[in-house]
Amino acid sequence: MGSVTPFPGKDEGGGATGASSSETTLPAATESDRLAATLRDVAKGDDAAFARVYDATSARVHGLVLRVLRNPAQAEEVTQEVYLEVWRRASSFDAAKGSPYAWLMTLAHRRAVDRVRSSQSATARDETWEARTRDIHYDTTAERATERMEAHRVRTALHGLTDAQREAVSLAYLGGYTHREVAGLLDLPLGTAKTRIRDGLIRLRDQLGVTS
Amino acid sequence: MSEDLHSLSGAYVLDALTEQERVDFEMHLRRCPTCRDEVASLREVAPLLAETVASEPPPSLRESILAQAARTRQDPPDAVRQAEVPPERERDRPAHGRVIPLRRRRWVAGLAAAAALVVGGGITWQVVEQTTAGVTEQVASAPDARSWKAETTGGATIVVTRSEQMGEAVLRLDGLDDPGEGRVYQAWLQNEEGNMVPAGLMRETDGEMVLDGDVNQAKGVGVTVEPAGGSDQPTSDPIALVELS
């Protein structure tokens, strides 16, 4: 399993452009505040506000869901489920507990992972993993990718991880695998897989200057 | 704090835990401020990973979603108190801790046999809490602690956490309705023969208690509404029965 491709675009010059892109900033606090305020309007039944939330976030939600599911039709279904849940449960968003992005993306990721785990057994996914990683370059995900400054910044931070950490984080988040499955895929002791995932995330957090 | 559980924070944030591990870790989170802080900070990292795979959905999806939202009723603000777990996950999870809709027949059959096994049931949960607050902590952080979670039809949560090494189990109730004037919640252990043995009383709608009795042999934990002071045997259908399997 030495050739797991962690993140698409990893080798597309992300390293070379890293130095300059590291000067860009995280989504400004105001952007987060604006999304939180828009969600509060959504909670009051404001459908125009809902459309604004969709426009501001759908590329990230859909891209994530598509990456986890690897199936455009299923990805559209799950993206639709995610936004309907956002519409229904907007009032449960609590800014004191975290950012609106974290709320939304957590919801999207869980739905995608639930779908992938309920539709495919872990064994079946293990067997197709290598075949699927080979397909990444031809995947529509890469072609339709929406390039953002933020993506460069995150890729730069990812380069600051060890290969082992990056693989483990990538398989868990974008592959939708459990840490036990990650351990199996990378032929690691169970404790090592969960430690790599945690260490990788902590390192990313520190490099990206994320505060909660 | 168990070091083993602590190291699961990253996998938890990335949804990379099995269902059982997730329930156990969420129980642990309630006790461990260090893990809560770490999870909160890592939660903000995960969305950034999605930046690298952003991909515009087809335009038709936008119309479809906006049209469907217009036909969909929103949840009232108070209906969902926890934003942490989408409710569908709870409903779709049959593997463990499911609420068993007990048929009255089976429950009553158990009662007849249970009548011989009267255990003093007069301890209120508040007293239990004062004397055993340390025990609930110890059970939750025991290396072999396992939790089972169930939801009542009313949407309340019941979690049983047991450490077989300690021979103790803790029942946590979250979001129950008021049991009513002169009534209490009573916990029961279901033993090997299916009999219900009193395991303690709780007046609170949110709270926890250490269960009385031989928890390691218990096959299930039931909760009923009983007259204040409790009953020697259940006098009503259980609001939930958590199967410890």
Interface residues (C-beta under 8 A of the other chain):
Chain A: F7 P8 G9 L26 A43 G45 D47 F50 A51 Y54 D55 S58 A59 R60 V61 H62 G63 L64 L66 R67 A75 E76 T79 Q80 Y83 L84 E85 W87 R88 R89 A90 S91 S92 F93 D94 K97 G98 S99 Y101 A102 W103 L104 M105 T106 L107 A108 H109 R110 R111 V113 D114 S118 T140 T141 R144 A145 T146 R148 E150 A151 R153 V154 R155 L158 V169 A172 Y173 L174 G176 Y177 T178 H179 R180 V182 G191 K194 T195 I197 R198 D199 G200 L201 I202 L204 R205 L208 V210 T211 S212
Chain B: S7 L8 S9 G10 A11 V13 L14 D15 A16 L17 T18 D37 E38 A40 S41 L42 R43 E44 V45 A46 P47 L48 L49 A50 E51 T52 V53 A54 S55 E56 P57 P58 L61 R62 S64 I65 L66 Q68 A69 A70 T72 R73 Q74 D75 P76 P77 V80 R81 Q82 A83 P86 E88 R89 D92
